[in-house]
């Protein structure tokens, strides 16, 4: 089978190599040609390449199943396996401490030169459609025939935009974030951790997160409401560093005696949760972020993409050629869409609470509030591990939802973390940016 893949990001590279190893003839096309001869890799147009990532266990499991050499290269590049300890004392694989760049470099390095896989730099002009079926791509003006076309170009991919239906789920969160990467100084220990992957603090009107990566590198995120325009100034180094000094947990992590910045402040765009059904025509399959996009605070993006890729491979194996696309779409509806719905509910609730609203105890509780209630009711905790590990979907929390509701009906509410409230943070930003 001839396969044309739009996009050489993680999903495209993974599928390309896995399909080539099954004997298919694969060409993956991307405008980005990979790292430059001097090793730098700007990855223009792929904002998330440089931003913070939490890497869940599904990513490593996919590599071990299909491209174990890539997993070994990833570890050799410094990626660190994480183990989570469940309430019953059992340890489970918790993902990897790694930057997205480290993961993608290891994957690309491994699959470059894979027999049957061509990585082609070029511009995809359009999907070729004849008699209601995708039959290839037009790349830089030339036709490239294919029996199967896979769009792994992400949420904002333009090539198939006019072929896609309207999103089935679209949730504008009303939030954005800025982040910056730091490296621990020699001999320095990490700062406070909420769990083995990250530290998180929920403050009055905003949120901060630290993701620990490989080799002592970590990312600091400040998540803010977009309508509070004063906080847009956090994209400036002076304001970002002033905010870090004012928030106790971030002050500990970014203390110059502990760590030094290694990137500028990186400003992210407005965050969207989105679920997309499959495009028409036949012979074209959307996969990865083209199907399922969630906000980065839970670090699920790479995991949902790898889960989709593995299911698509299973369907290709079952068919011995082009997969049953309706079966793939049905699987995504059952397995992927609930995670997007989960984010929509969670993000809407957090914004409502940030703005001073009260939790609606007559509505379904979002997952984040069930997680918080476990602090008061230990009987809730056994249900959290499978959900947090994405072993079970969001509906797995239904059995403990009423227990969580009872916690809130008792009058309890989560305690805000120590630090300036949103009004005070705005003042800090304005002070940091004031002319001298």
Steps between C-alpha positions, in 0.01 A plus 500: 500500500626848412448740790534879494523674838454874544729608783825372649423574863490220759179344365613508138847366577367224723235386251739531207761273656247251636324470163833466316595215733179330391621506142310806380653770281477823703581862421458762774507863388569808710622853431752448781808309393615403849798625699747730327860381444607687815240308703256787553134435424269800485193288408323810371122487514496234775458707815471200730843368394669749732234520770459290814378142475397229738573163340262223605571125495305440177780672307776270621275195467437585135872527427580177683231319303593628153841674499695389808821649360335842523420441866864404562619813315260711706638360825855546372414866438414534869129418527421368847227236567256592778329263744182600681416329828128424533314526832528122542879522471527363145730678258382575146677646198439876513650625177829673434671818609587651164462805286302464179813595307703218658229247417456617143874512430544142621205380293610678183860386539383139529255492209715699255627243252232245595454269197169577332464845661588819316504828694442767238534873553240688302171683496179297469276696264191281522354154544430342161139379483349295220155345497450583866824341618839640604761365258809690608644846554622784288840602641680805363284479190565132426261210554593233755264199469396306811254231603461659844542863604556577870472855632729527803555874455322605819201709597587796279601300194379687193517232232186314608319795659234519227449122513426483873156529658436751777658394831272279708638664817648848515582658832675837517653494847556873523849435637855519368840433651859611493791276589876494525756222530768490768781263591598402854852603590754220566417329828169684546190303600158556338249728668167388649307227312128418508568163334799339322420688178414853608431764763173690478353791695145634469488863601225761511419554133781314324715187510870416489665169404856371494575200276828323582676375185828318438849591619378752757306704244155621601227725361308763696148580377272782608142443381285813482159621382537667160257783578726624780713691255745625763628143536594487132810686618627174650650427158771753587796363694492768771134435577534121486796499737326742736199268511726202573659684790158587644350149487667294776517167316636660183742706704643176638532340156647805321729620778826604323686288755305196374434549128570715196273576202594336171226644274323831461146529630274315255149635451228250410177578321141475615429141602229298327352158574380342178378167367479446126317226312654344192517691175358400171596353249574132552865404508589798722549450875552774758711400799666663801431866575301514178238299691547581867650815656502569874652771715852418620446525876441124530765409241278268292578614145780257408319216679173540309694519172693178569183322611334593170804397298507156660130445435544604137787251465280228648232573239757499219624161619143372517419619148837418344480840329302823536324490838128510571472873556149478645633256760782740583258790536273293724799406718601867525143596596508251788864532608622851405197726517440441874842649577409815306162521673684455830728795425209720390318441832815536709626815329158669508466426871847629582435825311168539683670452837786734404240768436351456847215266407368219719520130420165373365432190706190413298702465178739215419827556684804547277790264558722767653251553783472126565880483520507785748233339720723196552700716740203480737361157417766226462238261358514701177873442448500145355302626200752770418799293385337340191353837399824694548693234309239505219457127552128565547297787358337790684182298557701281739457777759121466496508248785657753736327815376232492769763462770673810362170686485440417866839651586401831341150495649668481841637848436859398425685661212861465378747736662664744263877478481716774643577791273365826357142506379421600143465870581833496681664312213378769258661763721827305505501481119426872465775585748754279321425662164480860622754736340795571724 
